[in-house]
Amino acid sequence: EHEDTGLLLQPLLEGQNYGAAAADGTQCPSVSVSRNNPAKRDCLVVAVLCFGNLINFIDWFIVPGILLDIQKYFGLSDGKTGLLQTVFTLCYMLAAPIFGYLGDRYNRKIILGAGIFFWSGVTLGSSFITESHYRIFVLSRGLVGIGSASYSTIAPTIIADLFEEGKRTTVLSIFYIFIPVGSGCGYMLAAGMAKSTGDWHWAFRVTPCMGGLALLLLILLVPHRIQRKTAAHRALSISSTIRRADAEPDAHRTAKTTWCQDVGSLVKNCSFVCSSLGLTAMAFVTGALGMWMPLFLYRAQVVQGIVPPCLQESCNSSNSLIFGGITIGTGILGIIAGAEAARRLRKINNKADPLICATSMFISALCLYIALMVAQTNILSTFIFIAFGELFLSVNWAVVTDILLYVVTPRRQSTAIALQILVSHLLGDAGSPYLIGVISNAIQNKNIPSLQWSFRSMQYSFVICAFVGVFGGSFYLLTSFYIEEDRKEAQR
């Protein structure tokens, strides 16, 4: 069923707010929740979307939270261990354009619900995989990535339809706060369940229950049809074109042409391209940190003699708990600080958003490099500089999304988000966990096996992330040269 079908029965007002009353005082017929209180209804919808985003990223970071246990259970090298997150991200990014296409044309509530149901079921099933079926475990992570892509692609566009630009940054900040919160909770949930039960498999049996609750809330509280902020005739044209697809062969070519035109227009948008490359650098760094940092901290502590090597059934998970807490705290603070800085600085500089992103990326890269250099001698300083590095990375999450939403026309936003996800993950965190692991393996193979080289191999491979962060900051600087013109073009 097409999401815009119901809109054919009434005139559309371009730019009309989600669920707002028409000029003559009539209510949009698609409203099914809190009809007489649009503000309350919108808050409920955002709350449901935020809860889903929380579960999404908890699932994403369960594996890194118990990486040492998984590596020991399956007997994996660093390279094969990194492959787990790489397969997840590859499937995530390849599915994103498909869901972007569907999200621009079909009912977004149905797509979100199907995604939650799918990834929750696969996560539960992966908790029963034994040590002799490592390949099936890898496959399960890829399937979870497909389910996650449906959510990350579509949910932000619903928020964009709920709120005007002034409030949108604030609401997006709240939504994206659940990226670091969910990531940190993933580490802490995984480590906590492994420690309390003595079996890391139980870490994969909690989020499916949360996913069931999210699906129920989605069904009860989110309207079935969500009115889009887009040109009326364009929306009618797309809907009618797709509905005629089965009866008229030419409609297939029309829909395909529309997709190609959308992509071609986005590629010509310099602000979109440069900010997406900056986000790619962010994804590269966060993907490597998210996968390997707890294990890196553990190896640093082993070298310093703070903890013994893991020889028991359940390994020490304190680093995952601490790193998860740091991720939550710095993520919340960073996203709020970034949104507030953007809100204030936009009043005096139209290029404030990309300049904020560039500055934070440069500072984050410096902090990460210092953290790596002091890891062998002072673990406390390492934690401090990692915290600052994550803090400045988190500044960018909501700001980057807001850049996309005001330099891209509303009808192309789902497609733009999908393409951004594809590029940022293809060149970013899809490869960085595996690349770090492969480089670490190569360094270890060239030296005598020892605890010292086990640590140094990871330390040297991590240095790549600091340099990638500098490239990311440079792309955001380039964005600042084009953003004013592209924003005006999108408004026209």
ABEGO torsion letter per residue (X at the ends): XBAAAAAAABBBBBGBBBGBBBAAGBBBAABABGAABAAAAAAAAAAAAAAAAAAAAAAAAAAAAAAAAAAAAAGBBAAAAAAAAAAAAAAAAAAAAAAAAAAAABBAAAAAAAAAAAAAAAAAAAAABBAABAAAAAAAAAAAAAAAAAAAAAAAAAAAAABBAAAAAAAAAAAAAAAAAAAAAAAAAAAAAAAAAGBAAAAAAAAAAAAAAAAAAAAAABBABBBBBBBAAAAAAAAAAAAAAAABAAAAAAAAAAAAAAAAAAAABAAAAAAAAAAAAAAAAAAAAAAAAAAAAAAAAAAAGABBBBABABBBAAAAAAAAAAAAAAAAAAAAAAAAAAAAAAAABAAAAAAAAAAAAAAAAAAAAAAAAAAAABAAAAAAAAAAAAAAAAAAAAAAAAAAAAABBAAAAAAAAAAAAAAAAAABAAAAAAAAAAAAAAAAAABBBBAAAAAAAAAAAAAAAAAAAAAAAAAAAAAAAAAAAAAAAAAX
